[in-house]
Amino acid sequence: MNSGTAMLEAFYEAAGQFVPTAQLAKLLRTPAEKIAIEVAELEQLGYTIEAHPHFGYRLLGAPDRLMADDIRARLKSRIIGSEILVFEQTASTNDVVTHMAKTQPGEGLVVFAESQTKGRGRHGRVWSSPRGKGLWFSVLLRPNLPLSSAPRITVAASVAVARSTRKTSGLDARIKWPNDVTVNGKKVAGILVETIGCEKQPQAGTPVPPNQPCIHPSIVLGIGIDVNCRLEDFPPDVAGIASSLEIESGRQQDRAELAAEVLGALDEYYAAAQKNFDTIIAEWARLSTTLGKQLVVTMGKRRIEGHAQALDEDGALLLRKDNGQIERILGGDVTVERA
Ligand code: BTN
């Protein structure tokens, strides 16, 4: 760990209180007289730090910029964030991670971008990713799960995003199955799960063909959160249905704080998705705007109507149709008809 990250870690741990100079010196393994130089380096990066002759130093503010060291300093996760990269601009962070996965052993790599030029959503839709306004990032996962259980990852990620958003913003974030996080009925975040490492690229959740060698695929989990977007940042086609945490809360949100919260929550729910998915189902049910509702699900040209009964152990939605039959739904666009 470099000295900047170590110092930030101490400041975040102190949660706004002073950290004695002697404690910083011990942590950084540097003479106390040199701490002022390290502090000045953080100030150069945009941090506001107060110095006190007796109490030491305390952090008053951080810049509104995503920085890998900063996110790492706030993070206590085990797998997710084992490596963090931040790009000023990419086409799509999902593409960066897909590319890196070819040479990267292990899992947990996280790639953020301050802006994306070709951000994509589900069904090939455009995902608008304006500079510095949101969290646009992708995570490399190699879960110990068969391809048929890949929808668990979307469910786990939606719970992680909703929970962390609730924690940092105080907003009533909810989950609209399969991949939307909403506030006051408007979408504020979306999740895009793509499988890699297969000869063909089956859609996550579709049955594995008998000749398909890819039993445990690697997964690129892409997450987009509209944190501080303004109304004018949204393309006209989503303006009425999308919103941001800033719009809904009426105040600018700390992107780095939310980034660290989401990665920490993802770490927890990713582990649970592989071991005790039941606990996630229970939390999902508490946050869901879909469960118990009469839905219309469209999948291409197919249209299915039914009552959303539950999630199954793979993360598929169980829909009870009017004829009493239960249909497992693995994706598609959901419209809520009535309660
Ligand atoms: C959706 O709601 O349709 C999913 C949106 C996913 C957007 C994120 S932003 C980071 C990552 N990179 C992309 O190109 N897409 C995902």
Boltz pocket constraint, residues with backbone or C-beta under 6 A from the ligand:
constraints:
  - pocket:
      binder: B
      contacts: [[A, 91], [A, 92], [A, 93], [A, 94], [A, 95], [A, 116], [A, 118], [A, 119], [A, 120], [A, 121], [A, 122], [A, 123], [A, 125], [A, 127], [A, 129], [A, 135], [A, 136], [A, 137], [A, 138], [A, 179], [A, 180], [A, 189], [A, 190], [A, 191], [A, 192], [A, 222], [A, 223], [A, 224], [A, 225]]
      max_distance: 6.0
